[in-house]
Amino acid sequence: MFVAIDLNGEKQFAFHDDKVRLKSLSAAKELYCPNCQKQAFFRGGPKRIHHFYHEAHVECSFVGEPETQEHLGGKLAIYNWLKEQYPNAYVALEERITKTNQIADVYADLGNGQRFAFEVQCADQTAEKWLERRKLYAIAGITDIWLFGANYYKEIDTEGIEEDEIVLRLKYLQQTVNEKERCVYYIDVKNNLVKHIGKFFGISYRTETKAAVKMQQIPINEMKIFKIPSPCKYLLGNKLSFEKLQEYFIARSKEAAELWHERKKQNAIRMQRIQQRKEQQKRFHLYKKYLNNFSIEKVLQRMSHREQILFKRLIKEYGLTDSNFPGIFNIQMEDYKCIQTPYPLWQLLVFHKAIKHNYSKKQLIFSKYLFQDIKEQLRYDVRDSKEVATLIHSYLVLLEKSGFLDKKTFYRKYTHPFTIENNVLPIVNNKELNANVGLYFSEFNLLEIGWGDYYTTSVFIDSEEQKDLKKGVNYYQNLVINRMESPLHIEEGLIEWFQQAALKQSIQLEENEKEFIHEFKKLVLEGEFISQAVYDTFFALIEGKFN
């Protein structure tokens, strides 16, 4: 330590007071530690920095381990620099901070609330201890600046680095300091230098403890304290290092501006997506309500007079009512508003023109030509012609997914034509099933039908409801594929009669016949699809057993 007190409580300074007098006071045992009030002694010589010390057996929280020459020299170098650089400031060695009971190696009060504690750290210290001491300085309203000694400076020879880079081995404490302060200082007492590394000048970790850094070497007598716009608030540097620091802040400002612009843009996109989802959610509930309460009369009210005539003619031709109107003609698709004609009409019209009344021998359908054929019967803005043609093509794809069409990858010079697979329109007198078919192929179920992306498509239908939709679609697809105009219905009582009659008349049923009757009854009870072949097999079995 550099400060002791005499019998009168006056401070004695080891580095500039009369050395002969200090030796005399030490020999007379009239020097005391200002921290613990115990005996202190003076030591000095031509090769050793003059200082005070305790005898080895004395415990003192201030001194702790015996101070090294590096630690003493570092404190003295910082003290002398501050006195010279800031002559009007209050600068003190080994100053006690009353509020937190700490002792700063060097303390400086520059005025205007700028109070600093400089710590020269030569001995090993944990990151946890450093954080604790830093927190105490913050409580006292003091900015702490740490300078590490030679024990912490480990330069490593390596290849593959830039010309102005070196590789250092950084202990966990220094890594922590860099994370908190954006900079790490080393003090070189022999050469009167402060070496500065950290985020401000460039640092990249190669391993857990090795880092490539760009070092700034600053002569202590050229050093100043700069106030900067950073969490650490203050920085040690000279004119050259400060200019480099300014370049860093300019680059960071540009990056921050770009980042802010990008975040603002992303936020706008996110808000737009939220708004779109709200609108979709609203449309979803309206669409479900529309399907569940479907009414041909209400649809007619949204049509022009010409459209009403056409729609009435078509529903009469196909025998359509509120309860049996096919869900395949009630699909609300993305961008459906491009066609102002209500979709029950234009979708029925597409089916009517493309499938039911397609007399081409090859039965090929090209969406481009189909659009040209029916566009006069649709209401749309001519500026949206391309979107309308695309929408009709997308609807043909849905008819293909339903089983009516088959899409060809390539045909002669044309791409993606459709060929008719099944041209019979099933009529199902089940409003719920028809609603489920429409909802399944709608814009609200894109992920399930393979048109959506998991990360961009909103999910409106839960898994349980999805099962019901899929069941209805499978049922309808079976009707289409089997070219059945309507479902085949079997009364449960007929099956019960057959089983009881066979039992009364002792008619023996084979195992495979029993298994068939069991599965057939299960299909009837659960309302599953019954094909013509299964239907015919059941009546053939009745005829065979009771003929």
N, C-alpha and C positions, 0 to 999 in steps of 0.2 A: 504494500500500500504506500501511497505517496503523502498521506496526511496523518499527522499525529497531533496530540494536544499536550501542553506542558502543565505545570502545577497550577497555573493561573487560568487554565481552560482556553488558552490562546492557541490557534492553529499554527503548526510548524510544517513547512513544505520541504520534502526531501530533495527536490530537484533544483531549487534556486536559493534556499537559505544558506547561511554560513555553515559549511561542512564541519569546520573545527568546533563550532559552538554546538552543533547537533551531536557530534561524537561525545562532547563533554556532558551534555544533557543525558545521553544514552548511558554513559558510564556511571552517571550519578543516579540512574534509574528514575529520572524525572520526566520521562515520556510515556504517554498512555494512548491506547487505541480509542478513537472517538466513538467507536461502535460498542465495544464491550467494556470499556474503561479499565482494561487490564494492561499490565506492563507491556510496553513496546520498545523496540531497540532499533537503532539506526545502522544501516549497512551501506557501504559504498566503496568504490575504488576505480582505478583507471579503466578496467575492463568490465565493470559491472555498473548497471544503472542504480543510482542512489535510491534507497527506499527504506521504509520501516517494516518491521516484521515482529511476530510473536515467537516465543520459544516453542519448541516442537510439541511439548505436552499441553499447551494452552489451546482450549477450544474457543473458536470465534466464528459466528455464522457469516460474518462479512468475508473473512480471509479464506476459510475452508482449506483447500489444498494450498500448499506453498506456491506463490506466484512465480511464473517463469519469467525470464528476461524478455521473451517475446511479448507476453501479456503486459508487462510493465512498459516496454517500449511502445507498444501499440496505443496504450492509454495516453502516454506522454505525447506521441505524435499527433493524435486527434486533438488533445488539449491545446497544444501549441498552434495547430492549424486553425482552430476555432478562434483563439485569441488574436491571431494575426488577421484572419479573414473577416471577423466580425468584432472589431475593437469596442464597439458600444454595447455588446451583448454581455449578459451575465454568464460566465463560464466557470464551472467548478469540477474538480476531480473528486470522485468517490462521494457524490452528493446523496444524502439520505432523502428519499421521497416519503414525507411524513404520512401521507394519506394511505399508502400501501405498505409502508415499512420496507421499502426496497432501497438498495444503494446502487446508483448508476455509476458505471466506470467513469463516464464523462457526461456532465449535464450542461445544457445550454438553453438559455431563455433569450430568444432574439427579439422579443417584444411582439405586440399584436397577437398574443395567444400562441405564438410559435415556440413551443417547448419541446426539447429533444433529449433523449437519453441514448447515448452511444455505448454499445456493449461490445467489447473485444472478446470473442469466444475462442479460446485456445484449447481448453480441456473438453473432453467428451461430454455431450449433453443429449438427452432424448428430445424427440419432437414434442412429446407430451409436456415436458418441463418447459420447453420454449413457448408453447402455446399458453401455458399457465402464466408465465412471466409477462408475455405480450398482453394478455388480458388485463393484468394488474396495471400495466402502463396505460392501457386504454381507459381504465377506470379513473386514473389520475389525470387524464387529459393530456398525456405525453406521447409524442411519436417516438417509438423505439426503432433504432437503426443498428443492425448487427453486422459486425465485421469478423469473418472467420480467419483463424490463423493457419499456419502451414500444415498443421495436423489434418486439416480438412481439404487441402488442395492436393489432389492426386491426378497428375497429367499422365495420359496413356498414349504410347506410340501406336499408331494404327494407319492403315491404308484406306483409300477410297473416300477421302474427305476433301472439301473445297480448300482452296489456297488460304483463306482467312479463317479457317476453322481449326479447333483443337478438340480432342476428346478427353473428358474428365470423368473420373469416377465420383459420383454424387451419393453421399449417404442419405438416408431417409430424412434426416433433419433438414438438409439443404433442399431436397425435393419439396418438402413441406413449406419451407420459406419461399421458394420460387412460386409455388401455387398460390400462397397468400399475398406475397409482395411483388410478384412478377420480376424479381431481381434478387441476386445473391452477390454479396461483397466479400472479397478476400483482402486481407491487409498484409502487405509485404514490408515488414519493418526494416529489413536490411537495405532494400532499394527505395524506401520511402514511396511506395506505390499502393494504390488501391485497385484491385482487379475486379471488374464488374461483368457478370454474365446474367442471363435470364431471358424471359419471354420478349422483352423489349427489343433485344438485339438478335434473337434467333436461338432456339434450342430444340433439339430433336433427340428423343431417347432411342438408343440402339438396342439396349438390353434393359433389364430392370434397374441397373445401377450406372450404366454407361450412357453418356450424352454427348453429342456433337454440339459445340457451342461456338459463338463468335465473341471473343474476349475483347473487352475495352480496358486498356491499361491507363490509369489516370495518376499523374504525379500528385501527391497529397497537397503540395503547396499551390497547385492549380485548381484544386477541387472547390466546388460550391454546392450549396443546397438549393435545388430547383423545385418549385412547386409545379405539380403536373396534374392533369385531369385523369387520375387513376385512383383505384382504391387505396394504394399505398401513400397517396397525396404528395409525398416528397421523394426526391431522388438525389443521390450524390453523383456528380459528374463535372466534366470540364466543358469548354466550348465545343470541342469536336464531338464528344459523346452526346451532348445536348442536341446538336444538329442532327445526329443520327436518330435520336429519340423523336425529334420533330417529324422526320421522315416516316417513322413508325406510326405516329399518331395521325398523320395525313393519310397514310395507307389504310389505317384502321377506320378512319372517318369515312373513307370511300366505301370500304367493305360494309361498315355499319349502315351507310345510306342505301347500298345495294340490298343488304339483308332486310332493312326496314321496308324498302320498296317491295321485295319479294314476299315478305310476311304480310304486307298490306294486300298484295295481290292474292296470296293464298287465303287470307282471311275473307277477302271479297268473294273468292270462289267458294269457300266453305259456307259463307252466309247465303250465297246463291243456291248452293246444294241444299242447305237447310230449308230455304224458302221453297225450292222445287219439291223437296220431300213433303213439306206441309201441303203444297198444292196437290201432289200425287195422292197423299193420304186422303185429302178431301175428295178427289176424283174417285178414288177407290171405294169409299163408302157410298158415294152417289151412284157409282156403277153397280155395286152389289144391290143397292135398293132398287135400281132400275130393273135388274135381272129378276129379282124376287117378285117384283110387282109389274112384270112386263105386260103391256097392253098394246095391241095393234092399233086401237083407236087413238091412244096418246102419241104413237109414232106417226100416224097419219097427220096429226095436228102440226108436226114439224116439217111437213113436206109441202112443196109447191103443188099447184093443181095438177100439172102434168105428171109429177111424181106420184101423186095419189092415184091417178088413173092406172099408171104402170104397176104400182105396188098391189093394188086391189086385183088386177088381172093375174099377177103372179101368185099371190096367196090363194086365189080361187083355183088356179090351175094345179097347185101342189096340195090343196086341201089344208092350209095352215090356219091354226087358231092360236089364241093366247097361251093355251096349255101345251100345245105340241110344236110351237115355233122352234125350229132347230137352233141350238146354241151356236152351231157353226156359222150361222148368219147373224149372230149377235155379239161379235168380238170387237171390243174396243181396243184398237191397236195404237202403237206410238204414232204420233203425227196424224191421227185419224181426222183432225180438223182440216187437213188439206182438202179433203172432200167434204163439201158442205151438205151433200145429200146424206140423210141418215144412214148409218151403216147397215141396218137390217135390209134396206132396199138395194144399195150398191153391191153388198156381198151376195145377196140372193141373185142379183142380176149377173154377177160374174159367174156363179155356178150355172145359171140358166144358159148363158151364152157359151161358156167354155166347155161345159161337161154335158149337160142334158141335151143340148141341141147342137152338138159338134158332129157334123156329118163328114168330116174329113176321113178318108180311108185310113190314113196313118194315125189319125186321132192325136195329132201334135198340137200343142198350145204354146204360142209365143206371147209373152206378156206385152211386148211392144205392139203386136198386131191386135191383141185383145183390147188394149187401151184405145187404139184407133177406132175399133168397132163400137165401143160403148161410150166414148167420151161425150158424144152429143146428148146422152141421156143423163149425164152427171152435172151437178153444180160444183164449180170450183173456179178459182182465180187462174186465168191463163198464165200468169207469172209463176204459178206453182205446178205447171204441167209435168216437169221432171219428177217432182215429189209425188204427184198423183200416180204416175206410171210406176214409180218405185213401190208405193203403197199397194197397188194392185198386184205387183210381182210378189211382195211379201205375203199377201193374202193367199196367192196360189201356193206358196211354200207351206202355209198352214193347212191348206186342203191336201197337200201332199203328206203332211204329218198325220192327217186324219185318215188317210188311206184311199182317197179319191184319185189322187194323181201319183205319178212317179217322175221324179226329176232326172233328166239326162244330163250328164256332165258335158257332153259334146255331141252335136249332130250336124254333120256336114260343116258348112261355114258358120252355123249358128251355135251360140253357147247357151247353155242352161234352158233348153225347151222342156216342156212337160208333156207326158203322154198319159192318156186316161187309163186308169186301172179299173175303177168301178164307177158306173154312172147311175146307180140306183140311190135315191135319196131316202134314207130311213126316216120314218115319222114316228116319234116316241111321244106318247101322251103322258109325259111326266115333266112337269115344269121345273122341278128341282134338278133333275138330271140335265135338262137342257141348259139351265143356268150354270151348272157346274162345268159343262163343256165350254161355254162362252168364257167363263172366268179363267179356266185353265189356260186357254190360248191367248188371253188378254195381255196388255202391256204390264200388268201387275204380277205376272208369273214368268217373266223372261228367263230367269235363271233355270227354272224347271224345264222349259221347252228348248233350252240350249242356245238362247239368244242373248244371254246376259253374262256379265262378268261379276264374280263374287265381290270384288272390291268397289265396284261402281254401281251395282244394281241394288236398289232397296228391296227388302223382303217384306211383303205385306201379308203373306198367308202362312200361318203356322203349320207345323208338321201334321197335326191331326186333321186339319181342314184339307191339307194337301192330299192326304190319303183318300178322302171322299171325292175330291176332284179327279184324282187319277183313276179311281174306280169307275166313275161316270164316263170318263174319256175312253177307258178300255172297253167298256160295254158298248159305247157308240162305235168305236173303231171295229169291233167284231161284227156289228150290224153292217157296216160299210163293206168290210172285206168279204163278208158272206152274201153281199148283195140282197139283203133282206129289207123289204119296204117298211116293215114294222116288227117289233119283238114278238116272239112266240110265247104265249101264255098257257100255262098248265095249272089247273085247279089242284090245290093240295089234297082236296077230298078225293080226287080221282086216283091218286097214288095210294091213299089209305084204303079205298075200295078194292083196288087191285090186290094189295097185301092180304086183306081180310078174306076176300073171295078165294084167293089161292089157298089160304089156310083152311077154310071151311070145306073146300072141295078136294082137299088133300093133294093139291097140285105141287109136285116137287120142283123146286127152283135150283138150278145149278149154282155153284159158288160164284161164278163170274156174273150170273144174272142177279144174284142177291147183292153183289158189290155194285153193279150198275144201278139197281133200284135205290140203294143207299146214297150214292153220289148224286143221282138224279133228284132225289128228294131234297138233298142238301142245297142244290142249285136253285130249286123252286123256293125253298124257305128263305134263302138269303137274297133272292131277287137277282141272281147272277144270270149272265148271258146263256141262252139255250140255242144251240145251232139247229138247223133243219135236220141234220143227220141224227143228232141226239133225240130230237122230237120224233122222227120217223122210227127210230130204233125202239122207243118206248111203246108206240102203238103197234108196231110189228110184234113185240113181245106179248102184248095183250091179245092180239089176234091169234098168235100161235098157241097160247096156253088155253084159250077159251073157245076156240073154233070147233 
